[in-house]
Amino acid sequence: MKRIVPILLVALGLTACEKARELTQFTIETNTEFTIPAATGINLPIDIITPDVETNSSNTFENNNTRADLIEEVRLDECDLTITAPGSADFDFLKSIEIFIKAENEPEVLLAERQDIPDSGLTELSLDVTGADLTPYLKKSEYDLRVKVVTDQVPGSDIDINIESIFFVDAKIFGL
């Protein structure tokens, strides 16, 4: 019986620590759009710069009882692309895509990519995320994205694409 009590106390302590840890974890979702022009060449890399992406991070941090200096880790968990126009378009024209992130005084880093995209009529596409530490980028009020695409078909018209990014954030709770 004496052996069971310490084991139970350790198990309860670990459960309580895990619950407290979950309180310091949250996500930040961002959306931005870019356009692949109809005059895109085949098998040539094309760089597209998106408009600045506002993080609204200070508000998100405050809503989660933390602040930028208490952030311990930020990583991209999901990066999904959706064609928004024209309605008849799909990703069959795309051979590969890479998305890079850059912020003031921070180097450019590969965020997500997808190689060898199949011709399967998809209008939504999930990218493979790199797992890079993105803490300094999401602490900023905004960041830039550079999209590098290679096509294997010429798009018949401009194609508008939305990037939905879901970032995982782990922080210390303010005041603890």
N, C-alpha and C positions, 0 to 999 in steps of 0.2 A: 504494500500500500504506500509506503514511504517513497518508492521509486515513481509511482504513478503521479503523485502530486507535483513534483518538479516538471515532469514531462507535460502535464496539463497546463501549468503556468507558462511554460515556454510556448506552447501551442497557442494559448490565449494571447500572449504578448505579441507573437508574430502576426496573428490575425488582426489585432488592434493596430499594429504598425502599418500593415498593408492597407487597412481602411483609412488611416490618416494620410498615407501616401497618395491614395486615390483622390483625396480632397485637394491635392496640390497639382493635379494633372487635368488638363483641359485641351480643347482644340481651337484652332483659329482657321476659319474658312475664308478663302479669297477667290474671286472670279475676275478674269480679265479676258478681253477678246483681241484677236488679231485676224488679219486677212492674208490669205495666200492669193497673190494676183494670178489672173488667167494667163498672163504672158510668161509663166514659169517654164524654164527649160527642163529637159529630161536629164536625169543622172548628174545634175550639177547642184552642189550645195547652195542654198539660198538662206541668207540671214534676214530675219524679221524682228524688229525691235517693237515691243509692246509699249503702250502708254505706261507711265509710272503706276505701280500698284500700291495703293494706300493700305497699310496694315491695320490702322485703328488699334494698334497694339496697346497703347497706354490705356485706352478705355477698356479693352478686353482684359488686360492685366488687373486693372482696378476692380472690374466686375467679378474677378476670380480671387480677390483679396491678396493680390501680390503687386509687384512692380518690376520694372525692367532689370534692376540690379539684383533681384532675387531669382531670376530665371536660371535654371541649371542646365536644361537641354531643350532644344527645338529640332525636330526632324520632320521631314515630309512623309506622311503616311500614305496619302493617295493623291494621284494626279490624273484627272480624267478630262478628255477632250470630247466636245460635242459640236457637230456641225450645226450652225444656226441659220445659215442661208447659203445657197438656195436650197429649198426643200427637197429637191431631187438629188442633191449631191451625197456622196459617200466617200470613205477614205481609200477607195481602190486606187486612186491616183498617187497615193503616198507610198514611198519606199521605206523611208525612215524619218524619225523626228527626234531631236534633242532639245531640251529646254535648259537654259542656263540662268542663274540668278546673280545679280550684282547689286551692291548698295554702296553708298558713299563711303570711301576709305576702306572698302572690302574688295577682295579679289573676286573675279567671276568663277563660279563653281557650277558643275553639272548637277542639275536638280533631278531630272527624270529623262527617260528616253524609251524609244521602242524601235527596234531594228526589224527588217524583213517583214513588213506589214503585209498580210495576205490580202488578196482580192476576194473579199467575202461580203461586200455590200454593207459594211458597218458604218453607222452614223455616229456611234460613240466608241471611244477607244481609251482603254486604261493603259497608262505608261508604267514602266518599271522605274521605281524610285531608287536613288543611289544610297540613301541612308546618311548623307553628309550632315555634319553638325551645322545647323542654320541659325544658331542662337544670335550671332551679331546682326544677321540680316533682318530678323523679325523684331529685334529691339528697336530698329529704325522706324520712322514714321512711314517710309515708303522704300520700295526697291524696284529694280528694273528686271525685266525678263528679255532674254534673247532666244528666239526660236530658230533653230537650224533645221531645214527640211531638205530632203532629196526626194524628187518625184520620179515615177516610172511611166507616167502618162501626163499629157498636158491637160490641165483643168480647162473645161469649156467656158468657165466664167470665174470671177472672183469667188473665193470660198471663205466665208466667215466662220471662225472657230472660237468657241468659249473654252477657256482653261479653268477648271475647278480644282483648287488645291486645298487639301486638308492637312494642316500642320499639327503635330502632337507637341504639347508644351508641358514640361515638368518644372515646377517652381517651388520655392519656399513660400509659405503663407506669411503675409505681412503681420508682424507682431508676435510671431511664435519663435 
